[in-house]
Amino acid sequence: MTVFHRNEKKTPLPESLKGGVIAIGNFDGVHRGHQAVLSRALELAEARGVPALVLTFEPHPRSVFNPDRPVCRLTPAPLRARILEAMGFHSVIEYPFDWAFSQRSAEDFVQSILVEWLGATEVVTGVDFHFGRGREGGPAFLMQAGRSRGFGVTLVDAFRDGNTEVVSSSRIRGLLADGAVAEAAGLLGYRFTVEAEVIEGQQLGRTLGYPTGNMVLAEGVELKPGIYAVRFRRADGSLYEGVASFGHRPTVTDDGEALLETFVFDFSGDLYGEICSVSFFGHLRDELKFDGLDPLVAQIRRDEEEAKALLAGVRPLGELDQKIAF
């Protein structure tokens, strides 16, 4: 799959990608609500024999309008692209979002991007999608623009779970902030996953007999500090089970910098410098401060056993979860 970056030089889109069905949205999280929109786009593209593309925006618009408040990204751009590829899209177009772009008119967005650049035959989006300066473009505007310019428009209703609540990125962020990773997975349709470079730490875990792969997560991540049962995927795709601690290490440092430390079961080797991913399956306990290293090691042993028991009983949530986390 191609990840295509539009720029102000108006880089031409490959002819093989023109005339397709375009799913439009930020799609942070690619959760079950987003999947309803995306699946409809894939269905239409397959029925018509044309490419299925996603038009999204980088960085997240909220980071442009509120630069002092980091956005908790559920899926940073590279991970989002891989999820969309797993779903079956031919290409992801990450359009640069900045203040100048936010001031472009809805008319200009339709004409210059959807018509001239993409040659869209069908646009699929959610019923709450707005675009253009001051959010002047909405569903009615888009429908009228499609009729006048010759492309179809499919609007997909908000997706609701069994409790009739709308599935949204903000709702999932709230669950993660509470440590409710299993509940978040139910709304995502796959396990919440983070990705980062493994860095060298204090190597205290190695001294204690529990070496860890350490990661600094992206700014704005709202995951509750605590201990989690996880699966760890290396850059080469190999998959391991483990137990991870996210937080400030109060027993040994409590230095204020949050770190994700994963003890990977049945693994020995050097992970430094690798871009690896960690998928969260269950919250085991909150972060605690122990009176010395001996009680800390004893608790780590209990965490290890609990994580193994939890992971032994999990099953894929669906096809997408199978591809991403298992």
N, C-alpha and C positions, 0 to 999 in steps of 0.2 A: 504494500500500500504506500502511496505517495503522501507525504505531508508537505503541502504547498504553502509557501509564504507569499502573500501579496505585498507588493511595495508600491511606493508612489511613482516609480518609473513605469508602472502599468505592465509588469512582466506578463507576457501573453500566457494564457492557460493552454496546456497541450490540447490539441484538437480531439484527442481520444477521451478527454474529460468534459468536453462541451456537450450541451444539450441534455444534461442529466437531470435527475431528481435531486433537489437540494434540501437537506434538513438544516434549518437555521436555529441557532441558539447558543448559549454559553456552554451548556451541558456539563457544568462542574459536578462531578460525581457520577455522571452517566447512570443515574438511579432509575428505579422502575418507572417513575413518571417520565423521565427523558426517554427511556426505552420504548414507551408507547409511541412517542413521536418518531423515533428512529426506526422502529420496526415497520411503521406505516410507510416511511420513505423507502425502505428496502423492498417492501412488497410491491410498491408502485414501480420502482425501477426494474425489478425482475419481470414484472408483467409486461413492461414496455421494451425490455431489452436495451436499456440505456444505463449509463453509469449512475451509481448512488454516491453522492458526495455530502460531506458535512461542512457547513460554513459556520465557523466559530470565531472567537475573538480573544486576542492576547495583548496585554495582560487582562486579567479580570476587570471589567468596567468599574467595579467598586473600588479597586485600587487606584484608579485614575481620579475618580470623584472624591475619594477620601484617602489620600496618600498616607496620612498619619495613622490609619487604622488598618493593619495588615489583614488580608482576607484569609480565612482558614480554607485553603484549597483542599477539597476532597480528592481531586485528581489533578495534579499538575499536568501541564500540556503533554509531556512524553507518555505518561501513563494513560491519560485520556485517549491519546491517539492509538495506543495498543489495544485498549478496550474496544474502540470503534472498529479497528481492523478485525478483532475477534468476532465482532458482530457481522462483518461482511462488507463494510464500506470500501469503495475503491480509492477514495482520497479524502483527506481532511485538509481544509483550507483554514489556516490560522491567520485571520486578518488583523493587522496591527490596530490596536485600539488606543487612541490618545485623545487629548482635548480637541484637537483640530477635527479628528474624525467624528467626535461626538456632536460637533456643531454643523455637520453636513445635513442637508435637508433629506427628508424621507424620499422625496422625488428623485434626488440625486442618487441615493442608495439604490433605489430600484433600477434606474436607468443605467448608471455606470457600472454597477456591480452585477446585479441579477441578469439584466438584459444583455449589455454589451460585452461584459467580461466572461460571465458564466454561460450565457445562452440558455438559461434555465427553461426547461419545459414544464416543470412542476416544482412548487415550493411547498414544503411541509414544515409546520411549526405549531407551537402551542397556542391556545386561545388567548394567552396573556402576553404574547410577544409584542413589544413596542420598539420602535427604532426611529432614528433621525433626531434632529435638534428638538429638545424639549419633549421627546417621546411623541412627536406629532404623528408618526406612522403607527397605526394599529391594525387590528384584523380587518376592519371595514376598508381602510385605505389600501391594504395589501390586496384584498379581493378585487377592488375596483381597478387597481394597477394591473393585476393579472388579466382581467377582462380586456383592458384597453391595449395591452402589449403582447397578448397571445400566450401567456403561460398560466397553468392551472395553479390553484392554491387549495391546499388541504389543511384545515385547522383541527387539531386534536385536543379534545377536552382534557382537563386536568385529571391525572390518575389518582384514585383514592384506594387506600388499603382496606382491609376487612373492617376497620373501625370507622370507615367513611371519612377519614382525615386525608387531606391532600398530602401526597408524598412530595417533599421539597428538600432542597439542599440545606436550608436553614434548620429544618426539623432534624435532619441527620446530624448536623453539627452539634445540636443540642444534646443528642444522645451520646455522641462521642465525648462531649465535655463531661457527661455523667459516667463515663466508662462503660456505657451500655453497648459494647461492640456487637454482641449477638443481635440485639434489636436493630441496630443500624444496618447490619447485614441483611436483615429481612426487608428493609426498604431499598437498599442498594441493589439487591439481587445477586450480590457477591460479597466477599469479605472485604472490609475496609483494609486498604493496602497503602503503605508508604514506601518510598524509594529514596535512597540516598547513598552517598559514598561511605564506605567503611573506613573509619579513621583510627589512628592509634590513640589509645587511652592511657590510663595510669597503670594498666596491666595488673591491677589488684585481683581481678577475677582469676587470672592465670595462677597467681600465687595461692589463691584459695582453692584451686582445683576446678574452677568454673570459668574458663576463658570466654570472653564475649566479643561479638562483633559490635562495634560502637558506631552510632550514627547521630549526627545533628540534624534534626528534622527542619523542614522549611519554616520560615517565620510565619507566625499566625496559627500554627497547628493548635487545635483546642482539645486534644486528647487528654483525658484525665490522667494525672500521674498515678502509677500503680503497676501491678504485675499482671501479665497477660500470657495466655497460651497462644502460640503463634506458629506459622509456617514461614520458613526462610528460603527465599529463592536466590541463588547465585546468578551472576551475569551469564553463565553458560547454560542456565535453565535448570540446573540440578536443584532438587527440592529437599528440604530437611524440616523436621519438627524442632520446636524449641520453646523456651520460656523467656519472655522479654520483660525488662524493667524500664519503664519510662518515668523520668522525673529528675530529681535533684540530688540523689544519693545522700540522704541526710546522715546516715551512719558514718560515712567516710569523708565527705566534703561539704555538702550542702552549700555549694558555691553559687547557686542561683541559675546556672546554665542547665537547661533541660537536655537530657541525653537519652537516647534509646539504646539500651544494652541488651543484646540477645545472646543467650547461651544456647548454642546450636547442638542438639543431641547427635551423637555418633559422628562427629566431624573433628578432624584435626587438620590444620593447615593455615596458610596465611591468606587473609581476606583483605588486607590493607589495599586501599585504592580501588577496589571493585565497587561498581554501582549495583547494589543488591536491593531486594524488596522484602518487606515483612508484611504478612497478612494476619489479621487479628481474629481469633476465634472465640475467645472468652476472657472475661476479667476475673482474675483469681482473688485479688485482694488489693487494698490500698497500699500506698507507699508508707513504710514505717521506719522509725529510728530505733535501732537496737543498741543495747548496752554492751558494745564490744563486737568483735568479729565472730566469736564462737556461736552466739545465738543467731547471728546473721547467716552463717553457713548452715546451721541446723534448719533454719527457715527456708533457705534456698533448696535444700534437699526435699523438703515437703512441697515446695512450689513445683519442683521438677516432677515429682510423682503425680501431683494433681493435674499438671499440664498434660502429661502423658495419658492419664485416664480420660481427660476431656477430649483430647484429640483423637483417641482411639474410637470414640463414639460418633464423630461428626460425619456427615454425608454432604455431598455437593448440594447447593441450593438450586442448581439448574445448570444448563449448558454453559452459560457465561462464567459462572463461578468455577466450573470444572476447568475452564481454559485459563483462568486468571490465578486462582489460589491453590489448585490441587496439582 
